[in-house]
Amino acid sequence: MTAHGRGLRAGGLTQQRPGSEPANAAVAAALADGAAAQAAHENFPVALRLLPARHRRHLMAVYAYARTVDDIGDRAPPAERAGLLAEVEADVGRLYAGTEPRLAAVRGLSATVAECGIPAAPLVDLISANRQDQQVSRYETFDDLAGYCRLSANPVGRIVLHVFGCFTAERAGLSDLICTGLQLAEHWQDVAEDYRSGRVYLPQEDLRRHRCTERDLAAARAPAGLRELMAFEVARAGSLLDAGAPLVGGLHGWARTAVAGYLAGGRAALRAIAAADYDVLATVPRPRRSRTAAELAAAWVRGR
């Protein structure tokens, strides 16, 4: 239930404040509409086609927003990121103040916020996560990394519960486990890409414990120690998904189907890493759609 950025498709951030200077041309060209296209490449089904149109519309609006924020934090020119994130946060403030937002990605949330009662906090948390990405590129402990996931991933799951009108504190806690596990699965798939971008999400204490160094992350293939570390991290992420899985059984109707899809995406991603013998450097392990579909069916049946 995350939307951690992997491409510069920012859903309309070329909109400008009245009277402001025109945006940098390169930023304006790069921050182009494309969230719907990118959704097809996520590990999890962003908005299953079998869901009713109203749910799909709301989920895609949420995804476009989260996608936009992530793309700013990951792909916009570094000098532009703080200003763009501040513009998004100001626009969220406009949305909740009853003023029309100026950015397409925030404006697209208007109906979803009104109809589903989405609170502002998770939307702002996603911005905070991307601000943190500008300042923190390493995490000493797993608890530190989990704290980042509380901002970068868990808010999306909580918004989804609101979309389906089934938010409770207990369900939110289970959703957090699934979202953190799903975020970790994506980080473990993208170890090589993140390292090339200057970020290491593998906890430093885990690297030391498995006698790995960051030099190992630059290799063409993962050495034995790194594969052992990845097996450990995959198992830990899988345990989080399993701990959150009872959420599926506690939901009904379309909410159960949607959350089962997110759970399935995380499990399929972790299986893909295991199938690659935990070598996340030689290739980016991605699950086949058939694997995700099989995991979805299994999650839904177990939920019953």
N, C-alpha and C positions, 0 to 999 in steps of 0.2 A: 504494500500500500504506500509505496514511495514513488517519488519522481525525481530521483537524483540525476542531475543533468549529464548527458553525454553528447549533446549537440546544440548548436546555437540557433534555436528556433523559439523565439520569445513572444509570440502571440501579440504583437502590436505595440511594442514599446517605442515605436517611432513617433507616437503621439507626443505633442509638446505642450507645455504650459503656455497659456496666452501671454504674449509679450516676451517669452524667453528666447534665447539665442537658438538657432537651428541646431539639431543634434549633429554630432560628428557624422559625416557621411558614411564612413565605414561601419560605425555602430548601427546606424539606421538601416543599412543594407543587410547587416548580419542578423539583427533582431527582427527576423521576418516571421510571418505566420507559418506554423508547421507542427503544432502540437498534435493535431489529429494524425498526421502521418507518423510522427515519432511514437505515438501510443502503440502502434502495431509491433514495435521492436522491444517493448518492455518485457521483462520476465513474466509479469502477471497480466491477466486480462483487465485492462483499464475499465472498460465498460462492455461487459459481455453482450453480444448481439441479441441474445434471447431475453435480455432485460426489457421491461417496458420503456417506451421512448422517453418518458419523463425522467426516469432514473438515469438513463444513458445521457440525457442532456445535462443533468446536474453533475454527474460524475466527470463528464468531459470538460465542463466548466471548471471544476476543481482541478482536474489534471492540467488544463491549460494555464491556470494560475501557478500551480506548483512548478510546472515545467519552465515557465517564464522566470520565476525567481531563481531556480537552479541554474538556468542558462546564463543569467546575469552573473551569478557567483562563480561559475566555472569558465565561461567562454568570452564574456565581454572583456575588452581591454582593461587591464588592472586599474588604470587611472580612472576609468569610468564607473567601476563597480559600486563604490560607496555611494556616489550620487544617484545612480539608477536604483539601488536598493532603497535609498531614502525616498525617492520619488514613488516607489511602489507602496512603502509604508504610509506616506502621506495620502496616497490615493485610497488605501484601505480606510484611513481615518475619514476621508470624504464619504466613502460608501456608508459607514455606520453613522455619520452625521446627517445623512439624508441628502447629501449633495452628489450630483452625478460625477462618478470617477472620470478621469481624463485618459486613463490607459485602458486599452481594449481588454487586456487580460483581467483587470479588476472589474471593469464595467460588465464583463461577461458573467461575473459572480452575482450580480444584483438580484436576479430572480431566484437563484439558489439560496442566497442568504435570507431573502424575504420568505420564501416558501418553506424552507427547511429549518429555519431558526439557527443558522450557523453562527456561533459566537466568533468574535474577532480574535481571541487569543491564539487559536491554532494557526490562523493565517499569518499573524505577526511572528509566531514561533518559527515558521518556515523562513522568514526573512532573517531572523536572528541566527539560524543555522548557517545561512550563507555568509553573514557577517563573520561568524566564527571561522568559517573556511578561509577567510582572508587573513586571519591572524594565527590560526593553529594548523600546522601541517603534520604534527606527530602527536600520538596519544600514549602516555606512559603506561596506563593500566587499562584493563578491559572496562572497569567502572567508568573511567574517563570517556572511553569510546561510547559506552551505553548512554552517558549523559548527552553526548552529541546526538545520538539517535533519538533521544527524547525531544529534540528540537527539529531534526531533519526528517524523521519518518513517522513517529507516533502521532503527530497532529493530523496527518492525512487519514489515518484509520479512524480517529475520533470524528473527523468531518464526515466520513462515510457513514458512520453510525447515525449521525444527525440526518444525513440525506435519506436514510431509510426509516427515520422516525423511531429508532430503537436505542437511543443513547441512554445508558445508565453508568454509574461509576464502576460497577462490577464488570460490565461488558467492556468499558474503556480499558480497564486493567488487562483483560485478556487480549484485546486488540493491540495494546502496546507491545505485548510479547510477540505477536505475529509480525507487527511492523518492524520491530527491532531485528527479528530473525530475517525478515525479507531484505532489510537494508544491509545487514551483514552479508547475506548471500551475494548481493550485488557488489559489495566491496571486495569479496573474495574472488569473484569472477574477474574483477578489473584491477587486480594487484599491479600488473605490469603497466597498464595505462595510467593509473594513479601515480605510480612512481615516476614515470616520465613527466608527469605534470607537477612533480615536486611534493606529492602528498603520500604519506604512508599511514594507512588505517590499521594495519596489523599492530597490536599493542607492543610497545618496546619491551615490556617485561616478558612477553611471549617469545619474541625474537631471541632474547638472551637465553631463556629457558631451553629453547631448542637449538642453541648454538648457531643461530643464524645472524647474519649481518645484512645491512642494506645493500652491500655489494652483491649479495646473492640475488637481489631483486632485479639487477641489471643483466643477469645471465640470459642466454638464449633459451635454456631449458632449466627447469627447477631442479636444484640438487636434492639429494635424498633428505637432508635436514629440513629444507623448506617444504618438501612434500609432506613430511611428518607433521610439520607445523600446520599446514593447510588441512590435513585430516583432522587435527585437533579442533581447528576453528570451524570447520564444516560441522563436526559433531556438536559443538557448542551452539551454533546457529540452529541446527536441527532440533536441539533440545528446547530452545525457545519457541520454535514453531509448534512443537508437540505440546508444550505447556499452555500455549494459547489456543490450541485446537478445540477445546471444549466450547469456545465461543460459537462455533458453527452449530453445534447441537442445541445451543440456547437461543438460536434465532429461528425465524420462520419465514416462509415465502421467499421473495426475491432477495431479501437481506442475506438469508442463508446461502443462496446460490452465489451472490457476489463475493461474500467473504470466503466461501470455499474456493473460489477462483484465485483469490490472493494467496491463500494458504498453499494451494496447489502450485502456484508459480514459484514460491519460495522453495518448496520441496523439490520441484523439478530442477531448479537451478543448482541446488546442492547435489542432486544426483548426477548432474552433468559434470560437475567438478570431480566427483568421485570416479566417474567413468573415464575421465581424462587422467586418471592416476594422480590426481591432485597437482598436476603440472599446470599452473595458471600463467606460466611465462611463455610456453611454446605456442599457446593458442588461448583464445578467450572461450571458455567452456559455456556453450549456450544449449539449453534444452530444446528438443524438437517439440513442435506443437502437439504431436501425438502423445508425448510424455506428459506434457502439462494437462492435456485433456484427460488422460488416465488418472493423474493425481487428483484432478477436480472431481471426477466421478467417485474416486475412493473417499475423498474428504466428505463429499455430500452424503454418501451412504453411511459412513461412520457417524456423521452428525445426526442421522436419524436414530 
